[in-house]
Amino acid sequence: MPSRLKSNIRGGYQFLPAIEPYSSGVIATAGREIIHVTLARPLPWRDGLIAARDHLAQSGLEVFCLCGVELRCPQPHPMDGFIEFNRHYHALLKEWDLLVDGENPIARTNVAPVVAPPDETVLYGFSYTTPSDIDRLTFVVAGGGELPHRELSDQHIVRFGETSEDALMEKARCVVDIMRTRLSRLEADEQLLSAISVYSAHPIHRALSEAIIPGIAAAARVGVHWFYARPPVRNIEFEMDLRGVRSELVLELR
């Protein structure tokens, strides 16, 4: 049965439940909007989240308003390594009392740059809600690769171990379907998308023309940001995330 939106009343948003490490996406409630932040200099992920929490406090907001996290890791993890990192990440969120009825409400993207990767996992960006009189919905769709099942298992990776052109296209179509499903379950309007990102070490030209634009028509209008990066788990080759926001900030946090 499809997941239903759950309310994070303290944070001012609703979220689409997924698995322990992250939710599938978030959408601001009435009277709030989501602000997206890119760090001018990425910080080690724990330090970065503390700096993000401090930024929220300085803005008169509580840490519960944190609704999206973007990480960069040194290289793709084996599946068990990814699960182990997620335990530490989830433990910090639990320590900060950010879970809602035991579920993680925060959307997340975590990818490995091909060129000049960090020495350790770092915070690249984050999203948060703030009071606003905005008259449109703002939202963030979490990163997702060609792993259509909620269970983190190699056996569920589409065309596991294959990187032929046809296999990559099947992977891309799977990810586009996941993005479309998340948009629908968030009750988010595709026409309000402001950023569409793809993370892959493989050329995306065919995927762009045959999967992404046909599946997410707004891509022809807002464009697609291709990060030359690998998804965070070995043998996953194609990942995407989406957002529809009005405000984008670049901040130097310490």
C-alpha positions in Angstrom: 0.0 0.0 0.0 1.4 3.5 -0.9 2.8 5.5 2.0 0.6 8.3 3.1 1.8 11.8 4.0 2.5 12.3 7.7 2.6 15.6 9.5 5.6 17.0 11.3 3.7 19.7 13.2 6.8 21.0 15.0 8.7 21.3 11.7 5.9 22.9 9.6 5.8 20.3 6.9 4.5 16.9 5.8 6.6 14.0 4.8 6.4 10.8 2.9 7.6 8.0 5.1 10.2 5.7 3.7 13.0 3.9 5.5 15.1 4.5 8.6 17.8 6.7 7.0 15.4 9.2 5.3 11.9 10.0 4.1 11.0 10.1 0.4 10.2 13.8 0.4 8.7 16.7 2.2 6.2 19.5 1.5 5.7 22.7 3.5 2.4 23.2 5.2 0.2 26.4 4.9 2.0 29.5 6.2 5.4 28.0 5.7 7.9 27.7 2.9 11.0 25.6 2.3 14.3 27.4 1.9 17.2 25.5 0.2 20.8 26.2 1.3 24.0 25.2 -0.4 27.2 25.4 1.7 29.9 27.6 0.3 32.3 25.2 1.8 31.1 21.7 2.7 31.7 20.6 6.3 32.1 17.1 7.8 28.6 15.9 8.1 28.2 16.0 11.9 29.8 19.5 12.1 27.7 20.6 9.2 24.5 19.5 10.8 25.5 21.3 14.0 26.2 24.4 11.9 22.9 24.1 10.2 21.2 23.8 13.5 23.0 26.9 14.7 21.9 28.8 11.6 18.3 27.9 12.2 18.6 29.0 15.8 20.1 32.3 14.7 17.1 32.7 12.3 14.7 32.2 15.2 13.8 28.7 14.1 14.0 25.3 16.0 16.0 22.4 14.7 12.7 20.6 13.9 12.4 22.9 10.8 15.3 21.0 9.2 13.6 19.0 6.4 16.3 18.1 3.9 19.9 17.1 3.9 22.4 16.7 1.1 25.6 14.8 1.7 28.7 14.0 -0.4 30.7 10.8 0.4 34.2 9.8 -0.6 33.1 6.8 -2.7 30.1 4.5 -3.1 29.6 2.2 -0.1 29.1 -1.5 -0.3 25.6 -2.1 0.8 26.6 -3.1 4.4 28.8 0.0 4.6 25.9 2.3 3.6 23.7 0.7 6.2 26.3 1.2 8.8 26.7 4.9 8.0 23.0 5.3 8.1 22.9 3.9 11.7 25.2 6.7 12.8 23.2 9.4 10.9 19.9 8.1 12.2 21.3 8.0 15.8 22.1 11.8 15.6 18.6 12.6 14.4 17.1 10.5 17.2 19.4 12.3 19.7 18.1 15.6 18.5 14.5 14.4 18.9 13.8 14.9 15.2 11.9 11.6 14.6 8.1 11.7 14.3 6.4 8.7 15.8 9.6 6.8 15.4 9.9 7.7 11.7 12.6 9.8 10.0 10.8 12.8 8.4 13.9 14.4 6.7 14.5 13.9 3.0 18.1 13.1 2.0 20.5 12.9 -1.0 23.9 11.3 -0.5 26.2 10.9 -3.5 29.9 10.3 -4.3 31.6 12.9 -6.6 33.8 11.2 -9.3 36.3 14.1 -9.4 37.8 15.6 -6.2 35.7 13.6 -3.8 35.8 14.6 -0.1 38.1 12.7 2.3 35.0 12.0 4.5 31.3 12.3 4.2 30.4 16.0 4.2 27.3 18.2 4.4 26.8 19.8 0.9 23.4 21.5 1.5 20.2 21.4 3.5 16.6 22.6 3.4 14.4 24.0 6.2 11.0 25.5 6.6 10.3 29.0 7.8 7.1 31.1 8.3 6.0 32.7 5.0 3.1 34.3 3.3 4.0 32.5 0.1 0.9 31.4 -2.0 2.5 28.3 -3.5 3.6 25.0 -2.2 7.3 24.3 -1.8 8.7 20.8 -1.6 11.8 18.6 -1.8 11.9 15.1 -3.2 14.6 12.9 -1.8 17.3 11.3 -3.9 16.5 8.0 -5.3 18.4 5.4 -7.4 17.3 2.3 -9.3 16.3 0.6 -6.1 12.5 0.5 -6.3 11.9 -1.4 -3.1 12.1 0.0 0.4 14.5 -2.7 1.5 18.2 -1.9 1.1 19.4 -5.0 -0.7 21.6 -5.6 -3.8 19.0 -8.1 -5.1 16.5 -5.2 -5.6 18.8 -3.1 -7.8 17.5 -2.9 -11.4 19.9 -4.7 -13.8 22.3 -5.3 -11.0 26.0 -5.2 -12.2 25.1 -4.1 -15.7 26.2 -0.8 -17.4 25.2 -1.4 -21.0 23.3 1.4 -22.7 20.1 -0.6 -22.5 20.6 -1.4 -18.8 21.3 2.3 -18.0 18.2 3.3 -19.8 16.1 0.8 -17.8 17.7 2.2 -14.7 16.9 5.8 -15.7 13.3 5.0 -16.5 13.0 3.3 -13.1 14.3 6.4 -11.3 12.1 8.7 -13.3 9.1 6.6 -12.3 10.2 6.8 -8.6 10.4 10.6 -8.9 7.0 10.8 -10.5 5.5 8.6 -7.8 7.0 10.6 -5.0 5.7 13.9 -6.6 2.3 12.4 -6.8 2.2 11.1 -3.2 3.5 14.4 -1.9 0.6 16.0 -3.8 3.2 18.4 -5.4 2.7 20.1 -8.7 5.3 19.2 -11.2 5.0 22.6 -12.8 6.3 24.1 -9.6 9.7 22.3 -9.9 12.6 24.7 -9.7 15.5 22.2 -9.7 16.0 18.7 -11.2 19.3 17.0 -10.5 20.8 13.8 -11.9 23.7 12.0 -10.3 25.6 9.6 -12.6 29.1 8.8 -13.8 27.5 7.8 -17.2 26.5 10.1 -20.0 22.8 11.1 -19.6 22.0 12.4 -23.1 19.8 9.5 -24.1 18.2 9.3 -20.7 17.4 13.0 -20.9 15.7 12.8 -24.2 14.0 9.4 -23.8 13.3 9.1 -20.1 13.6 12.3 -18.1 11.9 14.9 -20.3 9.1 12.5 -21.4 8.6 11.5 -17.8 9.0 14.9 -16.1 7.9 17.5 -18.7 9.1 20.4 -16.5 12.7 19.3 -17.3 12.4 20.9 -20.7 11.7 24.2 -19.0 13.9 24.3 -15.9 16.7 22.2 -17.3 18.5 19.3 -15.6 21.6 19.8 -13.4 23.9 16.8 -14.0 26.3 16.1 -11.2 29.3 14.0 -12.3 28.8 11.7 -9.2 27.9 8.2 -8.3 25.0 7.1 -6.1 26.1 6.2 -2.6 25.8 2.4 -3.0 28.0 0.3 -5.3 26.2 -1.0 -8.4 23.6 1.8 -8.3 24.3 3.9 -11.4 21.7 6.5 -11.7 20.1 8.8 -9.1 17.8 11.9 -9.2 16.3 14.3 -6.8 13.9 17.2 -7.2 12.8 20.4 -5.5 10.3 23.2 -6.0 11.4 26.2 -3.9 11.4 30.0 -4.3 14.5 30.8 -2.2 18.0 29.4 -2.8 20.8 30.5 -0.5 24.6 30.0 -0.5 25.9 30.3 3.0 29.4 30.1 4.7 28.7 28.2 7.8 31.2 27.3 10.6 
